[in-house]
């Protein structure tokens, strides 16, 4: 669970076991603990095994159950959209090399709506974890600072996040 400490001032590190006292809340639909009254480091050196998530999910709402968790996608994912990579450090990954626009391959109506739903259940945003616009570096670009539609990644592991009305993965490696 995301902890919004607003400068509470406790130094924690990856692998620490902590007890946080505060209020559970939603902030722009992101689950978090706010109004922190105490943070106690109870141990260190812990690890968490990632939870496996496969695309497409049965329902787009199913992803909420993994929000804030370490997840892994045990499949090859393809870059299907990279419009925001230079501006926001994010791109879309999917189980298919191409997600067709529904109106490109079918007539408007039920079949187009079904394909749009499948597209939405088949993709996830890979995010660099930064809120910086036009970041000087994006950690998952190739050696030549490029990314291309159809590029692949396998066994993506990171923390499932929700922001700007999309579920996204903040990679841990």
Backbone as CSV, one residue per row, in Angstrom:
resi,resn,N_x,N_y,N_z,CA_x,CA_y,CA_z,C_x,C_y,C_z
1,UNK,0.847,-1.172,0.000,0.000,0.000,0.000,0.895,1.237,0.000
2,UNK,0.547,2.196,-0.829,1.288,3.444,-0.881,1.091,4.203,0.429
3,UNK,2.181,4.716,0.986,2.121,5.489,2.227,2.501,6.926,1.899
4,UNK,1.558,7.826,2.115,1.812,9.243,1.886,2.227,9.854,3.210
5,UNK,3.542,10.049,3.395,4.025,10.493,4.707,4.129,12.001,4.842
6,UNK,4.113,12.732,3.730,4.152,14.185,3.768,5.216,14.704,4.737
7,UNK,6.409,14.109,4.664,7.525,14.592,5.473,7.539,14.086,6.901
8,UNK,6.922,12.941,7.181,6.884,12.405,8.549,8.287,12.181,9.081
9,UNK,9.212,11.782,8.213,10.619,11.788,8.578,11.219,10.496,9.096
10,UNK,10.636,9.344,8.845,11.246,8.087,9.258,12.000,7.520,8.069
11,UNK,13.268,7.182,8.283,14.101,6.654,7.208,13.881,5.147,7.095
12,UNK,13.332,4.708,5.968,13.128,3.280,5.718,13.863,2.892,4.444
13,UNK,14.183,1.611,4.335,14.899,1.100,3.171,14.169,-0.105,2.610
14,UNK,14.476,-0.445,1.360,13.921,-1.648,0.757,14.278,-2.831,1.642
15,UNK,13.298,-3.656,1.941,13.506,-4.823,2.793,13.145,-4.598,4.239
16,UNK,12.863,-3.352,4.625,12.437,-3.078,6.002,10.999,-3.540,6.202
17,UNK,10.728,-4.055,7.373,9.366,-4.371,7.788,8.924,-3.202,8.653
18,UNK,7.822,-2.555,8.273,7.379,-1.373,8.998,5.925,-1.509,9.424
19,UNK,5.613,-0.842,10.511,4.226,-0.728,10.960,3.870,0.752,10.862
20,UNK,2.815,1.032,10.109,2.390,2.404,9.854,0.990,2.586,10.435
21,UNK,0.813,3.645,11.192,-0.500,3.977,11.730,-0.984,5.243,11.046
22,UNK,-2.179,5.161,10.469,-2.753,6.295,9.762,-4.147,5.934,9.298
23,UNK,-4.625,6.643,8.302,-5.965,6.416,7.769,-5.884,5.886,6.345
24,UNK,-6.663,4.841,6.064,-6.766,4.342,4.691,-7.673,5.292,3.922
25,UNK,-7.232,5.631,2.715,-8.011,6.575,1.906,-7.708,6.348,0.432
26,UNK,-8.531,6.938,-0.404,-8.302,6.948,-1.840,-7.954,8.379,-2.229
27,UNK,-6.908,8.537,-3.017,-6.527,9.838,-3.530,-6.482,9.719,-5.037
28,UNK,-7.421,10.344,-5.718,-7.588,10.168,-7.163,-7.630,8.677,-7.510
29,UNK,-8.395,7.916,-6.727,-8.620,6.476,-6.892,-7.403,5.617,-6.596
30,UNK,-6.368,6.162,-5.999,-5.196,5.388,-5.592,-5.302,5.128,-4.088
31,UNK,-5.262,3.849,-3.717,-5.344,3.485,-2.303,-4.046,3.866,-1.609
32,UNK,-4.183,4.516,-0.458,-2.995,4.921,0.288,-3.317,5.091,1.764
33,UNK,-2.267,5.168,2.559,-2.410,5.479,3.979,-1.979,6.925,4.147
34,UNK,-2.854,7.732,4.760,-2.591,9.155,4.949,-2.685,9.486,6.437
35,UNK,-2.478,10.743,6.760,-2.561,11.214,8.149,-1.755,10.305,9.069
36,UNK,-0.506,10.104,8.729,0.377,9.201,9.464,0.609,9.733,10.873
37,UNK,0.388,8.863,11.865,0.666,9.248,13.245,1.875,8.519,13.806
38,UNK,2.249,7.371,13.214,3.474,6.697,13.648,3.965,5.741,12.564
39,UNK,5.292,5.604,12.515,5.952,4.634,11.649,7.025,3.967,12.491
40,UNK,6.971,2.641,12.580,7.941,1.890,13.360,8.624,0.877,12.459
41,UNK,9.952,0.904,12.432,10.709,-0.110,11.695,10.833,-1.315,12.615
42,UNK,10.246,-2.437,12.193,10.186,-3.639,13.034,11.250,-4.669,12.673
43,UNK,11.898,-4.511,11.541,12.913,-5.458,11.100,13.469,-5.035,9.764
44,UNK,14.458,-5.792,9.301,15.058,-5.472,8.004,15.496,-6.764,7.322
45,UNK,15.872,-6.646,6.069,16.352,-7.795,5.320,15.257,-8.697,4.780
46,UNK,14.031,-8.236,4.774,12.915,-9.050,4.288,12.831,-8.970,2.765
47,UNK,12.202,-9.955,2.185,11.951,-9.920,0.752,10.521,-10.365,0.500
48,UNK,10.022,-9.992,-0.655,8.657,-10.312,-1.038,8.700,-11.009,-2.387
49,UNK,8.017,-12.122,-2.493,7.920,-12.796,-3.787,6.855,-12.086,-4.617
50,UNK,7.137,-11.827,-5.886,6.136,-11.146,-6.706,4.934,-12.048,-6.983
51,UNK,3.781,-11.427,-7.109,2.546,-12.117,-7.477,2.440,-12.127,-8.994
52,UNK,2.104,-13.263,-9.540,2.000,-13.408,-10.986,0.683,-12.828,-11.499
53,UNK,0.777,-12.010,-12.533,-0.387,-11.428,-13.194,-0.208,-11.664,-14.690
54,UNK,-1.200,-12.241,-15.325,-1.129,-12.491,-16.761,-2.154,-11.636,-17.493
55,UNK,-1.753,-11.151,-18.647,-2.652,-10.409,-19.514,-3.135,-11.321,-20.632
56,UNK,-4.326,-11.168,-21.143,-5.323,-10.200,-20.687,-5.971,-10.642,-19.380
57,UNK,-6.340,-9.660,-18.558,-7.082,-9.956,-17.341,-8.541,-10.181,-17.727
58,UNK,-9.287,-10.842,-16.857,-10.691,-11.138,-17.154,-11.533,-9.876,-17.196
59,UNK,-11.170,-8.898,-16.342,-11.924,-7.654,-16.235,-10.933,-6.562,-15.860
60,UNK,-11.043,-5.383,-16.429,-10.088,-4.315,-16.113,-10.090,-3.959,-14.632
61,UNK,-11.205,-4.153,-13.948,-11.271,-3.872,-12.507,-10.474,-4.876,-11.684
62,UNK,-10.146,-6.041,-12.246,-9.402,-7.067,-11.515,-8.022,-6.584,-11.082
63,UNK,-7.448,-5.648,-11.806,-6.090,-5.191,-11.529,-6.015,-4.452,-10.192
64,UNK,-7.108,-3.873,-9.740,-7.119,-3.150,-8.452,-6.639,-4.028,-7.308
65,UNK,-6.906,-5.314,-7.371,-6.497,-6.232,-6.294,-4.980,-6.284,-6.135
66,UNK,-4.235,-5.875,-7.172,-2.773,-5.936,-7.136,-2.134,-4.573,-6.881
67,UNK,-2.944,-3.547,-6.701,-2.425,-2.193,-6.502,-1.510,-2.152,-5.278
68,UNK,-0.306,-1.619,-5.467,0.673,-1.507,-4.393,1.488,-2.771,-4.168
69,UNK,1.215,-3.834,-4.916,1.918,-5.103,-4.732,3.058,-5.254,-5.737
70,UNK,4.035,-6.081,-5.366,5.077,-6.480,-6.293,4.485,-7.560,-7.187
71,UNK,4.513,-7.321,-8.492,3.912,-8.254,-9.447,4.934,-8.626,-10.520
72,UNK,4.666,-9.737,-11.179,5.455,-10.123,-12.337,4.510,-10.610,-13.421
73,UNK,4.843,-10.289,-14.652,4.073,-10.732,-15.810,4.893,-11.838,-16.469
74,UNK,4.510,-13.114,-16.291,5.322,-14.237,-16.766,5.101,-14.526,-18.249
75,UNK,5.174,-13.498,-19.049,4.915,-13.648,-20.470,5.696,-12.574,-21.219
76,UNK,5.814,-12.735,-22.499,6.452,-11.711,-23.320,5.429,-10.609,-23.580
77,UNK,5.840,-9.375,-23.341,4.988,-8.222,-23.593,5.636,-7.369,-24.681
78,UNK,4.797,-6.798,-25.531,5.243,-6.011,-26.675,4.961,-4.531,-26.450
79,UNK,5.858,-3.691,-26.912,5.613,-2.249,-26.914,4.560,-1.988,-27.979
80,UNK,3.410,-1.464,-27.544,2.337,-1.186,-28.489,2.024,0.309,-28.591
81,UNK,2.615,1.103,-27.733,2.407,2.553,-27.814,3.528,3.224,-27.048
82,UNK,4.167,4.202,-27.658,5.304,4.872,-27.016,5.240,6.394,-27.152
83,UNK,4.053,6.898,-27.374,3.877,8.336,-27.568,4.385,9.149,-26.364
84,UNK,4.185,8.649,-25.146,4.540,9.403,-23.935,5.912,9.070,-23.367
85,UNK,6.725,8.295,-24.076,7.994,7.879,-23.491,8.942,9.056,-23.260
86,UNK,9.066,9.957,-24.196,9.987,11.086,-24.024,9.415,12.144,-23.084
87,UNK,8.110,12.318,-23.087,7.505,13.371,-22.273,7.310,12.950,-20.820
88,UNK,6.854,11.695,-20.595,6.521,11.261,-19.236,7.228,9.985,-18.788
89,UNK,8.069,9.395,-19.638,8.769,8.172,-19.261,7.850,6.976,-19.143
90,UNK,6.828,6.905,-20.002,5.895,5.782,-19.934,5.572,5.275,-21.331
91,UNK,5.252,3.997,-21.402,4.822,3.392,-22.651,3.860,2.266,-22.347
92,UNK,3.121,1.832,-23.353,2.146,0.754,-23.174,2.734,-0.556,-23.657
93,UNK,2.489,-1.598,-22.858,2.897,-2.946,-23.198,1.649,-3.801,-23.334
94,UNK,1.711,-4.776,-24.228,0.564,-5.638,-24.467,1.032,-7.047,-24.782
95,UNK,0.087,-7.984,-24.701,0.388,-9.378,-25.043,0.414,-9.594,-26.543
96,UNK,0.078,-8.592,-27.313,0.038,-8.700,-28.769,0.928,-7.614,-29.367
97,UNK,1.541,-7.912,-30.504,2.388,-6.909,-31.154,1.609,-5.686,-31.585
98,UNK,0.332,-5.865,-31.865,-0.475,-4.750,-32.343,-1.866,-4.853,-31.737
99,UNK,-2.341,-3.739,-31.235,-3.731,-3.643,-30.782,-4.466,-2.810,-31.818
100,UNK,-5.226,-3.476,-32.655,-5.941,-2.772,-33.714,-6.991,-1.835,-33.145
101,UNK,-7.160,-0.692,-33.803,-8.278,0.181,-33.480,-9.543,-0.566,-33.878
102,UNK,-10.514,-0.685,-32.991,-11.705,-1.465,-33.326,-12.358,-1.065,-34.643
103,UNK,-12.468,0.227,-34.924,-13.140,0.667,-36.154,-12.303,0.369,-37.398
104,UNK,-11.039,0.002,-37.200,-10.183,-0.344,-38.330,-10.485,-1.749,-38.841
105,UNK,-10.917,-2.632,-37.941,-11.066,-4.040,-38.334,-12.496,-4.569,-38.230
106,UNK,-13.406,-3.764,-37.713,-14.792,-4.203,-37.585,-15.719,-2.997,-37.651
107,UNK,-16.975,-3.256,-37.830,-17.947,-2.166,-37.890,-18.297,-1.702,-36.484
108,UNK,-18.714,-0.451,-36.350,-19.130,0.039,-35.037,-20.264,-0.820,-34.474
109,UNK,-20.297,-0.912,-33.156,-21.336,-1.699,-32.502,-20.731,-2.689,-31.536
110,UNK,-21.413,-3.787,-31.334,-21.028,-4.767,-30.316,-19.645,-5.350,-30.562
111,UNK,-19.299,-5.676,-31.806,-17.989,-6.289,-32.065,-16.858,-5.288,-31.827
112,UNK,-17.071,-4.028,-32.177,-16.058,-2.998,-31.924,-15.910,-2.767,-30.418
113,UNK,-17.001,-2.751,-29.704,-16.961,-2.577,-28.245,-16.243,-3.745,-27.585
114,UNK,-16.491,-4.950,-28.071,-15.823,-6.141,-27.525,-14.320,-6.087,-27.768
115,UNK,-13.896,-5.648,-28.949,-12.471,-5.547,-29.243,-11.811,-4.458,-28.401
116,UNK,-12.483,-3.339,-28.209,-11.962,-2.282,-27.346,-11.771,-2.808,-25.931
117,UNK,-12.736,-3.571,-25.431,-12.633,-4.157,-24.097,-11.434,-5.112,-24.022
118,UNK,-11.264,-5.960,-25.028,-10.124,-6.882,-25.054,-8.808,-6.110,-25.081
119,UNK,-8.719,-5.068,-25.892,-7.514,-4.235,-25.922,-7.199,-3.680,-24.543
120,UNK,-8.209,-3.148,-23.849,-8.004,-2.563,-22.529,-7.565,-3.599,-21.500
121,UNK,-8.029,-4.835,-21.634,-7.655,-5.897,-20.707,-6.302,-6.515,-21.042
122,UNK,-5.761,-6.164,-22.204,-4.531,-6.779,-22.702,-3.302,-5.899,-22.550
123,UNK,-3.431,-4.718,-21.958,-2.287,-3.813,-21.896,-2.060,-3.287,-20.478
124,UNK,-0.818,-2.859,-20.269,-0.423,-2.235,-19.000,0.588,-1.144,-19.343
125,UNK,0.619,-0.090,-18.568,1.571,1.001,-18.782,2.840,0.701,-17.996
126,UNK,3.981,0.802,-18.649,5.285,0.730,-17.997,5.697,2.163,-17.713
127,UNK,5.957,2.469,-16.455,6.213,3.845,-16.026,7.586,3.922,-15.370
128,UNK,8.299,5.013,-15.578,9.634,5.152,-15.001,9.608,5.541,-13.524
129,UNK,8.425,5.730,-12.953,8.323,6.044,-11.529,8.619,7.486,-11.191
130,UNK,8.779,8.322,-12.179,9.093,9.729,-11.958,7.908,10.581,-12.385
131,UNK,7.756,11.710,-11.760,6.726,12.651,-12.194,7.342,13.800,-12.993
132,UNK,8.623,13.673,-13.314,9.331,14.701,-14.071,8.860,14.678,-15.519
133,UNK,8.516,15.849,-16.029,8.191,15.942,-17.447,9.488,16.051,-18.231
134,UNK,9.520,15.382,-19.388,10.704,15.369,-20.244,11.941,14.907,-19.466
135,UNK,11.898,13.701,-18.878,13.028,13.239,-18.060,14.311,13.155,-18.885
136,UNK,15.447,13.490,-18.272,16.715,13.446,-19.009,17.113,12.029,-19.417
137,UNK,16.694,11.040,-18.629,16.941,9.644,-18.980,15.688,8.836,-18.666
138,UNK,15.475,7.807,-19.463,14.386,6.855,-19.213,15.067,5.503,-19.072
139,UNK,14.929,4.845,-17.905,15.755,3.678,-17.604,15.589,2.474,-18.521
140,UNK,14.497,2.354,-19.221,14.302,1.156,-20.035,14.436,1.393,-21.527
141,UNK,15.061,2.480,-21.919,15.357,2.683,-23.335,16.541,1.813,-23.735
142,UNK,16.660,1.522,-25.020,17.756,0.713,-25.523,19.082,1.452,-25.447
143,UNK,20.161,0.753,-25.779,21.502,1.327,-25.725,21.614,2.570,-26.603
144,UNK,20.817,2.641,-27.666,20.844,3.798,-28.553,19.762,4.825,-28.191
145,UNK,19.227,4.744,-26.954,18.191,5.657,-26.453,16.916,5.624,-27.285
146,UNK,16.571,4.453,-27.801,15.344,4.333,-28.564,14.486,3.199,-28.002
147,UNK,13.238,3.249,-28.368,12.299,2.157,-28.121,11.404,2.135,-29.349
148,UNK,11.066,0.963,-29.804,10.275,0.856,-31.030,9.048,0.000,-30.792
149,UNK,7.980,0.311,-31.501,6.807,-0.531,-31.462,7.198,-1.944,-31.848
150,UNK,6.755,-2.928,-31.067,7.107,-4.318,-31.317,8.286,-4.810,-30.504
151,UNK,9.066,-3.885,-29.887,10.118,-4.329,-28.972,9.472,-5.148,-27.861
152,UNK,10.227,-6.041,-27.257,9.645,-6.935,-26.253,10.393,-6.878,-24.927
153,UNK,9.690,-7.316,-23.915,10.281,-7.577,-22.605,9.599,-8.828,-22.071
154,UNK,10.323,-9.594,-21.292,9.761,-10.815,-20.725,9.924,-10.794,-19.212
155,UNK,8.959,-11.369,-18.530,8.990,-11.484,-17.071,9.153,-10.130,-16.382
156,UNK,8.424,-9.146,-16.849,8.453,-7.813,-16.249,8.046,-7.911,-14.782
157,UNK,8.854,-7.319,-13.911,8.570,-7.311,-12.479,8.615,-5.881,-11.971
158,UNK,7.622,-5.517,-11.158,7.580,-4.179,-10.585,6.400,-4.034,-9.657
159,UNK,6.191,-2.833,-9.203,5.095,-2.533,-8.291,3.911,-2.017,-9.100
160,UNK,2.743,-2.627,-8.874,1.525,-2.187,-9.556,1.078,-0.876,-8.924
161,UNK,0.841,0.097,-9.761,0.481,1.434,-9.306,-0.761,1.891,-10.061
162,UNK,-1.382,2.936,-9.558,-2.515,3.539,-10.253,-2.359,5.045,-10.178
163,UNK,-2.339,5.685,-11.341,-2.319,7.143,-11.390,-2.758,7.588,-12.773
164,UNK,-3.268,8.790,-12.837,-3.753,9.373,-14.082,-4.707,8.417,-14.809
165,UNK,-5.579,7.788,-14.020,-6.663,6.928,-14.510,-6.183,5.666,-15.224
166,UNK,-4.944,5.232,-14.965,-4.415,4.020,-15.573,-3.634,3.198,-14.550
167,UNK,-3.732,1.868,-14.682,-2.847,1.012,-13.904,-1.530,0.963,-14.633
168,UNK,-0.455,0.947,-13.846,0.879,0.990,-14.418,1.837,0.188,-13.552
169,UNK,2.931,-0.229,-14.127,3.945,-0.968,-13.393,5.167,-0.068,-13.263
170,UNK,5.634,0.059,-12.026,6.879,0.764,-11.746,7.944,-0.324,-11.628
171,UNK,8.805,-0.505,-12.651,9.746,-1.619,-12.624,10.751,-1.520,-11.473
172,UNK,11.140,-2.667,-10.975,12.103,-2.706,-9.875,13.490,-3.115,-10.358
173,UNK,13.604,-3.467,-11.613,14.920,-3.841,-12.160,14.994,-3.452,-13.618
